Amino acid sequence: MPIQRMAIVDKDGLVVNVISYDTEGTWTPPADCILVDAAKGGSIDDTWDGKRFVVPIEGAPHQWWQK
């Protein structure tokens, strides 16, 4: 049972959760979300630009407040 650190990223690229994921399991992320390998980074409130995680600027409003 290999476990991997994964980020759950919503359709806007916002990291909404980080989990320990069983790569041999059958669990899938919620609708409109994807799993991204977060072994080398990625925390809740970061954004995923398709290649890397981007840490929000301190003091800037969170993306979900702007929706």
C-alpha positions as CSV (number, residue, x, y, z in Angstrom):
1,M,0.0,0.0,0.0
2,P,2.2,2.9,-1.2
3,I,1.1,6.2,0.3
4,Q,1.8,9.5,-1.4
5,R,1.3,13.1,-0.4
6,M,-1.2,14.6,-2.8
7,A,-2.9,18.0,-3.1
8,I,-6.5,18.3,-4.0
9,V,-6.8,21.2,-6.4
10,D,-10.1,22.8,-7.5
11,K,-11.0,24.0,-11.0
12,D,-9.5,27.4,-10.3
13,G,-6.1,26.0,-9.3
14,L,-6.5,26.5,-5.5
15,V,-5.2,23.8,-3.2
16,V,-8.2,23.0,-1.0
17,N,-6.6,20.1,0.9
18,V,-3.5,18.0,1.2
19,I,-3.9,14.3,1.9
20,S,-2.0,11.0,2.3
21,Y,-3.3,9.0,-0.7
22,D,-3.2,5.3,-1.2
23,T,-2.0,5.0,-4.8
24,E,-3.5,1.5,-5.1
25,G,-6.9,2.6,-3.7
26,T,-10.1,3.5,-5.5
27,W,-10.8,6.9,-3.9
28,T,-11.2,9.7,-6.4
29,P,-11.3,13.5,-5.7
30,P,-14.5,15.5,-5.6
31,A,-16.1,16.7,-8.9
32,D,-14.2,19.6,-10.5
33,C,-11.0,18.7,-8.5
34,I,-7.8,17.0,-9.5
35,L,-5.0,15.3,-7.5
36,V,-1.5,16.7,-7.8
37,D,1.7,15.1,-6.5
38,A,2.6,17.3,-3.5
39,A,5.8,15.4,-2.4
40,K,8.0,18.5,-2.9
41,G,5.5,21.2,-1.9
42,G,2.0,22.3,-2.0
43,S,-0.1,23.5,1.0
44,I,-3.7,24.6,1.5
45,D,-4.3,28.0,-0.1
46,D,-1.4,27.6,-2.5
47,T,-2.3,27.7,-6.2
48,W,-1.3,25.2,-8.9
49,D,-0.3,26.7,-12.2
50,G,-0.1,23.4,-14.1
51,K,3.6,23.0,-13.4
52,R,4.3,24.2,-9.9
53,F,2.7,25.3,-6.6
54,V,2.6,29.1,-6.0
55,V,2.6,30.4,-2.4
56,P,0.1,33.2,-1.9
57,I,1.5,36.7,-1.0
58,E,1.2,37.3,2.7
59,G,-1.7,39.7,3.4
60,A,-3.3,39.1,0.0
61,P,-7.0,38.0,0.0
62,H,-7.6,34.3,-0.5
63,Q,-8.9,33.3,-3.9
64,W,-12.1,31.8,-2.5
65,W,-13.1,35.1,-1.0
66,Q,-13.1,36.6,-4.5
67,K,-15.6,34.1,-5.9
